[in-house]
Amino acid sequence: MTKQSQWVFFIEQNPQFNKVASSKIYMAILRRLEKSSLSADKMHLEFTQVKGSDIDLILESLEKLKLVSKMDVLGQMLYSVSPLGKKLLEIYANAREEFSIE
């Protein structure tokens, strides 16, 4: 199966991720959280071009889609990419080698 076919199959199986993959800011947030877990406050500092309330909505929607996990670490809520989010990022990156998704 080609990388493009894997992407198409993944989106057919998970159509709710199509809009996420089409959004540069959603994908940038996922890629950032893949590197390390961050609090919402730190996400606001990293994405200053996006309103803080929008970052909060994005994180909430990614959590509802199960692409991001939220955990309480010593009273601080941290966000990290879930296994499903990692799978999306991996298939997305592989597919981008063959064609433009955005």
C-alpha positions as CSV (number, residue, x, y, z in Angstrom):
1,M,0.0,0.0,0.0
2,T,1.4,3.4,-0.9
3,K,1.7,6.2,1.6
4,Q,-1.0,8.1,-0.2
5,S,-3.3,5.0,0.0
6,Q,-2.6,4.7,3.7
7,W,-3.6,8.3,4.2
8,V,-6.8,7.9,2.2
9,F,-7.6,4.7,4.1
10,F,-6.9,6.3,7.5
11,I,-9.2,9.3,6.7
12,E,-11.9,7.0,5.3
13,Q,-11.8,5.2,8.7
14,N,-11.5,8.4,10.7
15,P,-13.3,11.2,8.7
16,Q,-13.4,13.4,11.8
17,F,-9.7,14.0,11.4
18,N,-9.9,15.4,7.9
19,K,-10.6,19.0,9.1
20,V,-7.8,18.7,11.7
21,A,-5.3,17.6,9.1
22,S,-6.4,20.5,6.8
23,S,-5.7,23.1,9.5
24,K,-2.2,24.4,9.8
25,I,-2.6,25.5,13.4
26,Y,-4.2,22.2,14.6
27,M,-1.4,20.3,13.0
28,A,1.2,22.7,14.4
29,I,-0.2,22.2,17.9
30,L,-0.2,18.4,17.5
31,R,3.4,18.5,16.3
32,R,4.5,20.7,19.2
33,L,2.8,18.4,21.8
34,E,4.4,15.4,20.2
35,K,7.8,16.8,21.3
36,S,6.8,17.3,24.9
37,S,3.8,17.8,27.2
38,L,2.8,21.4,27.9
39,S,0.3,23.3,29.9
40,A,-2.3,25.5,28.2
41,D,-0.4,28.5,29.5
42,K,2.8,27.4,27.8
43,M,0.9,26.7,24.6
44,H,-0.4,30.3,24.7
45,L,3.2,31.5,25.0
46,E,4.3,29.3,22.1
47,F,1.5,30.3,19.7
48,T,1.3,34.0,20.4
49,Q,-0.3,34.6,16.9
50,V,-3.4,32.7,18.1
51,K,-5.8,34.1,20.7
52,G,-5.6,32.3,24.0
53,S,-9.3,31.4,24.0
54,D,-8.8,29.8,20.5
55,I,-5.9,27.7,21.8
56,D,-8.1,26.5,24.6
57,L,-10.8,25.6,22.1
58,I,-8.3,23.8,19.9
59,L,-6.9,21.8,22.8
60,E,-10.5,20.9,24.0
61,S,-11.5,19.7,20.5
62,L,-8.3,17.7,20.1
63,E,-9.0,16.1,23.4
64,K,-12.6,15.2,22.4
65,L,-11.2,13.7,19.2
66,K,-8.8,11.6,21.4
67,L,-5.8,13.0,19.6
68,V,-4.6,14.7,22.8
69,S,-4.6,13.5,26.4
70,K,-4.8,15.8,29.4
71,M,-3.2,14.8,32.6
72,D,-2.9,16.3,36.1
73,V,0.8,16.5,37.1
74,L,1.2,17.9,40.6
75,G,-1.9,20.1,40.2
76,Q,-0.9,21.3,36.8
77,M,-2.9,20.2,33.7
78,L,-0.6,19.0,30.9
79,Y,-1.5,18.1,27.4
80,S,0.3,15.5,25.3
81,V,-0.3,13.7,22.0
82,S,-2.2,10.4,22.5
83,P,-1.3,7.2,20.7
84,L,-4.0,7.9,18.1
85,G,-2.6,11.4,17.6
86,K,0.8,10.0,17.1
87,K,-0.6,7.6,14.5
88,L,-2.3,10.5,12.7
89,L,1.0,12.5,12.7
90,E,3.0,9.6,11.4
91,I,0.6,8.7,8.5
92,Y,0.2,12.4,7.7
93,A,4.0,13.0,7.6
94,N,4.5,9.9,5.4
95,A,1.7,11.0,3.0
96,R,3.1,14.5,2.7
97,E,6.2,13.0,1.1
98,E,4.1,11.9,-1.9
99,F,1.5,14.6,-2.2
100,S,0.1,17.8,-0.7
101,I,-2.6,17.3,1.9
102,E,-3.2,20.9,3.0
